[in-house]
């Protein structure tokens, strides 16, 4: 039991260590312009709700310009820009702790601007593919920004694509496009989630001989909607037999559900939910390998646009009775009960083997002892079988001569048996 306790303690410590080592990336903050006073601009770096940090950083392009330290965790930090740092050519982003970087933005002096020497260049035209502007997370938006060609003496040098948020002039969502003798630019933006929804605009920059770099008027906004369907759940349940049930979001009824085997692109089964349901049931496949995993996905029709959810977490099917063994695929978390049971079973097996070995050894030893004793008894029986006892009784012989009889004087009489000197154990029984 002490060995089992030692292994259990070690496994718990390792599990806590690796759990603590998992690092989650903090979501990106939002950089907004709070106010513009004279020649100064106030920027606010705002972390998402429920997040914060002790350290906030402001970057000018890729260079760190300002840092704000808090004694306690705060959700926001304030930065002030002065002088040349307030020029529109500058792009800023911010970060809190080790979070992702915010989108780039340009400062704007609302209360102070030099008198224009010439009217701003006309606005470009912005289009997007797909034209509806409806996408799901992971899809790529293709923007096309085209400057007007009429009365354009100086071609654009740079095109900028901005995402407008409430209370901000716009945040850059893609790297600036440097063009040469071109009147258009293309931007590709891969959507990540609902935070990419909103209005997008584009503008271009000219470099004039007298005034230098000038920004054009912003284009008409293009509205983008990122539809993020909740992730479905897949479970093994009993409903008129064993089935796999895929449950989607109650907000989207009559969805189209598909069942996938992990690692296979084509679905194994499809099911259209009724107008009042947001789930589907699939019969368990009759033939599958041990440890097979399945996922499900659902999609809904939003007018002319289909929205697709992400794949559900995988579900491992139990053992098929037709297979002699079953190997469950690990889900990533260690089951301590299974480990403890395996260790206990191993210790019990070793004990049984030890007892069996001891019993076999005793049996062989006893059998050998009995055999040795039988051989010894047989040997002595063989030796004693060769021993004989000979009893020779001498009787008086009367030959009728006294003289000769005197020679036999002192001999025992005929009534006396000669037993005083018995002769025993003769090898040869012949008597001469």
Protein Blocks (a to p, Z undefined) as FASTA:
>chain_A
ZZmmmmmmmmmmmmmmmmmmpccdddddddddfbdchjaccddddddehiacfbdcddeh
jacfbdcddfbdcfbdcdddehjllpmkbccdddehjbccddddddddfkbccddfbdcd
dddddddddfklpacehiacdddddddfehpabccfbdcdddddehiabdcfbdcdddeh
iabdcdddddfblmlgccdddddddddfklopaddddddddddddddddddddddddeei
aaddddddfklghiacddddehiabdfbdcdddfkbcbdcddddfbdcehiacddddddd
ehjaccdddddddddddddfkbfbdcdddehiacfklmmmmmmmmmmmmmmmmmmmmmmm
mmmmmmmmmmmmmmmmmmmmmmmmmpccdddddddddehiaklmmmmgoiacfkbccfkl
ccehifblcdZZ
